[in-house]
Amino acid sequence: MRDVLLIAVVVFINLILCNGCAQIGSPSGGPKDTTAPVLVKSMPGLDATMFDDDKISLTFDEYIEIQDLSSNLMISPLPKNNPVIQSNLKSINIRFKDSLLPNTTYKINFGNAIKDVNEGNVMRDFEFVFSTGPKIDSLTVTGKVILAQTGKTDSTLVAMLYKNAVDSSVQTRRPDYITKLKGDGSFTFTRLPGESFRLYALKDGDGNKAYNAETELFAFADSAVMPSENPKPSVLLAYAVKKAESQSSTQSQSDKKEKNKYLKYSNNLLNGKQDLLKPLEIDFANKLARFETDSVVICDTSWKALSNVTKVLDSNRKKLTIQRNWTPGERVYVLLFKNGLSDSSGLSLFANDTLRFFVKDKQEYGSLKLDIQGLDLKRNPILQVVEGNEVLRSIVLNRSTWEEKLMLPGDYEFSLLYDENGNGKWDPGNYKSGKQPEQTLSIQQKITVKADWENERTITL
């Protein structure tokens, strides 16, 4: 009996010890940190006046790091040289290379560059403001930039302000103030003095903050703007005088070696089928030095050459366009003979080749009818089919309805151009003469075309 009691006591003690041990362990760590860093100290203080140093120190409540500073940092007024900015543990130190302007309010906007080290929480749109004069400026300029040719927006442009500007200033020097556009094309300048400014917008292709290429998207206000507490928004129409040439992607060395063995080509067939509405296009990788018309033959399935075929090699001698009134559903062979096709290095096709395809049937297309309400026919309206920021097709309208019997299925975007000078096309602006570009109205709704379906839509301008 005594032994049984002893065993029971030992078991009871072990149970107590085990339960106690189970409660001992490392802490769970608490909830995840989702809070962005907070500025707790700065030299000088936020919104300080009469600043006369060349160094600024910012201290935060946790360890921080800086990311993508070059694409985030915006300093107003814009300095000739960006300051040196370094982060260390919980602090950021800024040293200016240029002398600061007297009686001027400065704004350093870090965008989304500051984040905490542990969880990566971003301190969004943090800005530090100070003045070298006795007050902080508080006036504003607002506006919106619209792409004149399509009526859409492009947030990669920047808005720019120049003071004491002449007409050539935007081409010869950097702006005094610069700000990014929001997704809807709008912009806001803050902390401005009560002075007159010239207002521009630019897609700065070369990064020099000046308008010096006709391929750059550019916009200008007709007259000077004056900052105020409640400014009237300015609308800028961006245009490019010339279209930028697309650059081909860089090839690997192995690709170049393979390319140098034989002449290569590609085509515009859609999933192996020819569009009923378009010509067949054959793009050669190299400029052709030798092109014999008979080296490209278009045949039926009996290898009989088809009639009413036009073959045109473009001025760059790289694109061959084959035009024909295609028959829906027909089977076509294109024969390419290597002896009649070669580039300046004498490279030809690997062998005689045959391109086989079907022409699309009418049932693979849909029809579309648009009823455009509010259309002013006296202003020479042109309906534009738009993809991205590119105009794919322009249709002159002489009535408020438009119908297309054959359209490829898909989602379409449209815009409307009022062709003020009646020349049948969109005209860019001319900054030197002060002429604004023709403006296009963006039709916000996308139109879906379904195959083998009569699609009808009403558009209200």
KAHU-V31939 format. One record per run of one state. SS is the DSSP state (H for helix, E for strand, L for the rest). FROM is the first residue (numbers start at 1). LEN is the number of residues. Records with the same first field share a line. If there is no record, write none. Layout:
SS = FROM-LEN ; FROM-LEN
This chain:
L = 1-1 ; 23-16 ; 44-4 ; 49-6 ; 61-3 ; 67-2 ; 73-1 ; 77-7 ; 89-2 ; 96-9 ; 110-4 ; 117-5 ; 124-3 ; 132-7 ; 148-10 ; 163-6 ; 173-4 ; 181-5 ; 193-3 ; 203-15 ; 221-4 ; 227-1 ; 229-5 ; 240-13 ; 260-5 ; 268-2 ; 271-2 ; 275-5 ; 285-3 ; 292-1 ; 300-5 ; 306-4 ; 314-5 ; 324-7 ; 337-1 ; 344-9 ; 360-2 ; 374-3 ; 380-1 ; 388-2 ; 397-4 ; 409-1 ; 419-11 ; 431-4 ; 436-4 ; 450-4 ; 461-1
H = 2-21 ; 69-4 ; 169-4 ; 253-7 ; 293-3 ; 338-3 ; 362-3 ; 377-3
E = 39-5 ; 48-1 ; 55-6 ; 64-3 ; 74-3 ; 84-5 ; 91-5 ; 105-5 ; 114-3 ; 122-2 ; 127-5 ; 139-9 ; 158-5 ; 177-4 ; 186-7 ; 196-7 ; 218-3 ; 225-2 ; 228-1 ; 234-6 ; 265-3 ; 270-1 ; 273-2 ; 280-5 ; 288-4 ; 296-4 ; 305-1 ; 310-4 ; 319-5 ; 331-6 ; 341-3 ; 353-7 ; 365-9 ; 381-7 ; 390-7 ; 401-8 ; 410-9 ; 430-1 ; 435-1 ; 440-10 ; 454-7
